[in-house]
Amino acid sequence: MDTTGVEDLINKVALLKDQFPETASIDLNPVLLSGSVVTVLSATVTLGDPGQRTDSARRAMRG
């Protein structure tokens, strides 16, 4: 399986979070993979006050 597209998507989400610390969460669902092409059909971004974060801006993936 070619994981290039998924790796690129993860890197872009991490960059988005780094550039915009007010991003509290990002939900991408569903994400379709065809070869190395990734298509995000729906995305929800929740914003928050970065000064009130308690996780030291640590990113974590939820299962």
N, C-alpha and C positions, 0 to 999 in steps of 0.2 A: 504494500500500500504506500502511495506517495503522500507523505505528511508535510510537504513543503507549504501548501496553502494554509493548513491548520497552524503551523509554526509561525507563518507570517501574520495570521489573524491574532494570535496570542501576543506577538511582539507589538502589533499596532494598538491593541487594548492596553498593554502595559505602558506604552509611550503616551497614550491619551491620558491615562491616570497620572503619570508623572508630570505632564504639562498642565493638567487641570486638577489640582489637589482637592477642589471642592466636589469632585466626583466621589460619591459615597458607595455606589454600586452600579454595575453594568450587567444587564441580563440579555443574553443573545439566545433567542429560542424561537423557532428552530434554526439550526445551522446545517446547510446541505453541503456535502462534499462530493465532487465528481472529478476524479483524477486529482489534479493539483488546484482545481478551481473551487473556491469556497464562496458560498452565497449565504448571507445572513438575511433571513426573511422577516425577522422582527427584532427590534432592539429597544430596551427600556433603560434609561439612565436616570439614576436618582442622585440629586445634588444635596450637599449638606455643608455645614460650616466647618472648614478644615481646622479652625482654631479649637473646636470642641471635640475633635477626634480623640479617642482613648487608645487607639491601636498603633500609635506612632506612624501612621500612614502605611502600615504593613498591609500588603495585598494577600488575600487568601482565596483559594478556589473552594467553592462549596459543592458538595456532591448531591 
